[in-house]
Amino acid sequence: MAKIVILGAGDGGRLLSQLLKEQKDTEIIGFIDDNKGIQGKDINGYKVVGTSGDLKRFRKTGFVVA
């Protein structure tokens, strides 16, 4: 199963999370977004898990840019 982090929690990222949710071979870890006001918040059932400065924590994870 592919683990994915979505870069960007705006409208594009939200739409992308809905589409990826339907993929049975994909596990969405959460969103990366530089907006400090949404850190740790739940968006479409997935948490905002960090900012672009945290990308190194997810180096073994796939990324999708929204």
URBEL-V817655 format. One line per field, one symbol per residue. ss: DSSP state (H for helix, E for strand, C for the rest). phi: phi as a letter, one per 40 degrees, with the letter a starting at -180 (. if undefined). psi: psi as a letter, one per 30 degrees, with the letter a starting at -180 (. if undefined). A space follows every 50 residues. Layout:
ss->???
phi->???
psi->???
This chain:
ss->CEEEEEECCCHHHHHHHHHHHCCCCEEEEEEECCCHHHCCCEECCEEEEE CHHHHHHHCCCEEEEC
phi->.ccbbcchbcdcccccccccdccccbbccibbaccccbcgccbfgbccci bdccdccbccbcbbcb
psi->kkkkkkjjgaeeeeeeeeefefjfgkjkeakkkfjffgkflkjhgkljga lffgeffgfgklkkk.
